[in-house]
């Protein structure tokens, strides 16, 4: 698996604590949470746990805290705009780039012989797991502060992002062209929620439904479905 910064010795624990303090801005209290956060399932030399459960937890906190921030920042914008802005910030591609800028890739244990992992979103996933570890170790207030200060304020230009068009449908079409696939967007249904029309749009790849999403209009549902498809395919292309 190669060398890494932490194992079971006190000196390596001290190195990890120092590295975490530089990234987090505070000292961790319970180190095993962070060891798990940086352990990918491909790392066969650590059998007890991997970071997938912490990734699930961190993803939930990042989405809700960023959502609350945007709700307060844009009091007069509709939910479609807020959803799009949140998607830009918390997309796998965005979190992967932030994780690399933070330098957490140096702490992650994974199978370094798997070249595909290096090109995947493993680092962004580990950032989500790190957020989950912070919550378990330090509680909600510290987690919220880390997300807003260390993640959002330090690495995201909100004003620039607001004017940036992230067209996930076009990116998916580009992926399909590169990989010789046929992609179609199909309307799967329409329902009513609290007096509002809700559309379900699915994405077919080579004739088979791959993923689906909902939205208050077909465009929003299609964009959300395209983003989810790109994340599952690890296929954010320029």
Buried (B, 14 or more C-beta within 10 A) or exposed (E): EEEBBBBEEEEEBEBBBEBBEEBBEBEBEEBBBBBBBBBBEBBEEBEEBBBBEBBEBBBBBBBEBBBEBBEEEBEEBEEBBBBBBBBBBBBBBBBBBBBEEBEBBEBBBBBBEEEEBEEBBBBBBBBBBBBBBBBBBBEEEBBBBBBBEBBBEEBBEBEEBBEEEBEBBEBBBBBBEEEEBEBEBEEBEEEEEEEEEBBBBBBBBEEEEBBBBBBBEBBBBBBBBBBBBBBEBBBBBE
